[in-house]
Amino acid sequence: MPSTPATRGIILLAHGSRDPQWRAPIEAVAAQIRAQAPGTPVRCAYLELCAPSLPEAATDLVAAHASSIRVFPLFFGVGKHAREDLPLLVEQIRASHPDVEVELLPTAGEYRELTALMAGIALA
């Protein structure tokens, strides 16, 4: 019986807001990922004020047969959430889903490509 290829899911993690319009840019990134890689399951998740939470999004990806999960924090700065809260949440996900590899990427603001893009937009 042939094995099925491993599926890597992506979670775009943002802070969260009660204002539903605030989520539009995060959802636009998810839509862009779906357009560029149609077979890649992607979910948006939020730390607070709206759903789903990071653990809920991870559970959803596992239910969709993701064998690994990449968490991309869409934060510009590396504050308390990125330094303290996210590693704890990722460890909880690993404990809940021990057969799933969970990778926590650096925050978006730590990527030189994003910094250069924002500078270019400001200068244009």
C-alpha positions in Angstrom: 0.0 0.0 0.0 1.6 3.3 -1.0 2.1 5.9 1.7 0.6 9.3 1.4 3.0 12.2 1.2 3.5 14.3 4.3 1.3 17.3 4.5 2.7 20.5 6.1 0.2 22.9 7.4 0.8 26.6 8.0 -0.7 28.7 10.8 -0.5 32.5 10.4 -0.6 33.7 14.0 -1.6 37.3 14.8 -2.5 39.2 18.0 -6.2 39.5 17.4 -8.8 42.2 17.6 -12.5 42.5 18.3 -12.8 44.4 15.0 -13.4 41.8 12.2 -11.9 44.2 9.6 -8.6 44.0 11.5 -8.3 40.4 10.3 -8.4 41.2 6.6 -4.6 41.5 6.0 -3.9 38.2 7.8 -6.6 36.5 5.8 -5.2 38.0 2.6 -1.8 36.4 3.4 -3.6 33.1 3.9 -5.4 33.5 0.5 -2.1 34.3 -1.2 -0.6 31.1 0.3 -3.6 29.1 -1.0 -3.2 30.7 -4.5 0.5 29.9 -4.6 0.4 26.4 -3.1 -3.2 25.1 -3.5 -2.4 21.8 -1.7 -1.0 23.5 1.4 -3.5 23.7 4.3 -3.3 27.1 5.9 -5.2 28.6 8.9 -5.3 31.9 10.6 -5.0 32.0 14.4 -5.1 34.7 17.1 -3.6 35.1 20.5 -6.6 36.9 22.0 -9.8 38.7 21.4 -11.0 36.5 18.5 -11.0 32.9 17.3 -9.5 30.5 16.5 -6.7 30.2 19.0 -3.4 28.7 18.1 -4.2 25.3 19.7 -7.6 25.3 17.9 -6.0 26.0 14.5 -3.4 23.3 15.1 -6.1 20.7 16.0 -7.9 21.7 12.9 -4.8 21.1 10.7 -4.2 17.7 12.4 -7.8 16.8 11.7 -7.0 17.7 8.0 -4.1 15.2 8.1 -1.2 17.6 8.5 1.8 15.7 9.6 3.8 18.9 10.4 2.8 22.4 11.2 4.7 25.6 10.6 3.7 28.5 12.9 4.4 32.0 11.4 3.9 34.8 13.9 2.8 37.9 12.0 4.4 40.3 14.5 6.8 43.1 13.7 8.4 43.2 17.1 9.7 40.5 19.4 7.8 41.4 22.6 6.6 39.3 25.5 4.2 37.3 23.3 6.9 36.2 20.9 9.5 35.6 23.6 7.4 34.0 26.3 3.8 33.1 25.3 4.4 31.5 21.9 7.0 29.0 22.9 4.7 27.8 25.7 1.8 27.5 23.3 3.9 25.6 20.8 5.0 23.2 23.6 1.3 22.6 24.5 0.6 21.8 20.8 3.5 19.4 20.7 2.3 17.7 23.9 -1.3 17.4 22.5 -0.1 16.1 19.1 3.2 14.2 19.7 3.2 12.7 16.3 3.1 16.1 14.5 6.3 18.1 14.0 5.6 21.8 15.0 8.0 24.5 13.8 7.9 28.0 15.3 9.3 30.5 12.8 10.8 33.8 13.7 8.4 36.8 13.8 7.7 38.5 10.5 9.6 41.6 11.6 12.8 39.5 12.0 13.0 38.8 8.2 15.2 41.2 6.3 13.1 40.7 3.2 10.0 42.1 4.9 12.0 45.0 6.4 13.4 45.8 2.9 9.9 45.6 1.4 8.5 48.0 3.9 11.3 50.4 3.4 10.8 50.2 -0.4 7.1 51.0 0.0 7.8 54.0 2.2 10.3 55.3 -0.2 8.3 54.8 -3.4 
